[in-house]
Amino acid sequence: MKEIRTRKAPSRPGNILLFIKGREETYKEKIEADDQKKSVTLVGLDGDVFKNYRNWKATFQATPKDEKSCAVKHILQYEKLNENVPEPHAYLDFMAKVTQDIAAHLVKQA
C-alpha cells in the first residue's frame, strides 16, 4: 500500500490537501450522508482531480457483518476528460487508507 496522508491546506481555506503518489493535490468536496444506506458520499467540487476527470463522486458504504464489525464498499463514480486519462487507482488506494484509519480509531475507542 502506498503512503497517503491528508491535512488541511493552510493557504486555501475550505480545501483538503491530499498526498497521492508523493505529490500534493487539493480537493474541495460536499459531504452527503445517508443514515438509511449507512453511507457517506464525497462529491468533488473543485481541485486537482478535475484536471483529468469531468465529475467525481466517492462513496463509502458500510454493511454490518455482525454486532461488532462491518464491511465497507468503496464506490468511485467519475468521468474521464478523455480516453488517455488513467484509471484512478491511487484514489482508490486513498479510500482504502481512509477506511483503515477509521477502523483503527474505532478499535481504540472500543
C-alpha positions in Angstrom: 0.0 0.0 0.0 1.3 3.4 -0.9 1.6 6.1 1.8 -1.3 8.5 1.5 -1.7 11.4 4.0 -4.1 14.3 4.4 -4.1 17.6 6.1 -5.9 20.9 5.8 -4.4 23.2 3.1 -3.4 26.3 5.1 -3.2 28.5 2.1 -6.6 27.5 0.7 -9.3 27.7 3.4 -12.0 25.0 2.9 -9.8 22.8 0.8 -8.2 19.5 1.7 -4.6 18.7 0.8 -4.1 15.1 -0.3 -0.7 13.4 -0.8 -1.1 10.9 -3.5 1.9 9.1 -5.0 4.3 11.6 -3.4 2.6 14.7 -4.8 0.3 17.2 -3.2 -3.2 17.7 -4.6 -6.0 20.0 -3.4 -9.6 18.9 -3.2 -12.8 20.6 -2.2 -15.9 18.5 -1.5 -19.5 18.4 -0.4 -20.4 15.6 2.1 -23.7 13.8 1.7 -24.6 11.3 4.5 -27.4 8.7 4.2 -28.2 7.0 7.5 -30.5 4.5 6.0 -27.9 3.2 3.5 -25.1 3.7 6.1 -23.1 5.6 3.5 -21.1 8.8 3.1 -20.6 10.3 -0.3 -17.9 12.9 -1.0 -18.9 15.0 -4.1 -16.0 16.7 -5.7 -16.5 20.4 -6.3 -13.0 21.7 -7.2 -9.4 20.7 -7.1 -6.6 18.8 -8.9 -8.8 15.8 -9.6 -10.7 17.8 -12.2 -7.5 18.1 -14.3 -8.3 14.6 -15.5 -12.0 13.9 -14.6 -15.1 15.8 -15.6 -17.1 14.7 -12.5 -16.1 12.9 -9.3 -18.1 11.2 -6.5 -16.6 8.8 -3.9 -18.9 6.8 -1.6 -18.1 4.7 1.5 -21.0 2.3 2.3 -20.9 0.2 5.4 -22.8 -3.2 5.7 -22.9 -4.7 9.1 -21.4 -8.2 9.3 -22.3 -8.8 12.9 -22.8 -6.7 16.1 -19.1 -5.6 16.2 -18.0 -5.3 12.6 -18.9 -4.0 9.1 -17.7 -4.5 5.6 -17.1 -1.2 3.7 -17.7 -0.9 0.0 -15.8 1.8 -1.9 -17.7 3.2 -4.9 -16.0 5.7 -7.1 -18.0 7.4 -9.8 -16.1 9.5 -12.3 -16.0 10.6 -16.0 -12.6 10.9 -17.7 -11.9 14.1 -19.7 -10.6 11.9 -22.5 -9.6 8.2 -23.2 -5.9 8.9 -22.4 -6.7 9.6 -18.7 -5.5 6.8 -16.4 -7.8 4.8 -14.2 -7.9 6.4 -10.7 -6.1 3.6 -8.8 -4.3 6.0 -6.5 -7.6 7.5 -5.4 -9.0 4.0 -4.6 -5.9 3.4 -2.5 -6.6 6.6 -0.7 -10.2 5.5 0.0 -8.9 2.2 1.4 -6.4 4.0 3.6 -9.2 6.3 5.0 -11.3 3.2 5.8 -8.3 1.6 7.6 -7.6 4.7 9.6 -11.3 5.0 10.7 -11.3 1.3 11.7 -8.1 1.6 13.7 -9.6 4.7 15.5 -12.8 2.8 16.3 -11.0 -0.2 17.6 -9.0 2.1 20.0 -12.3 3.6 21.2 -13.9 0.2 21.9 
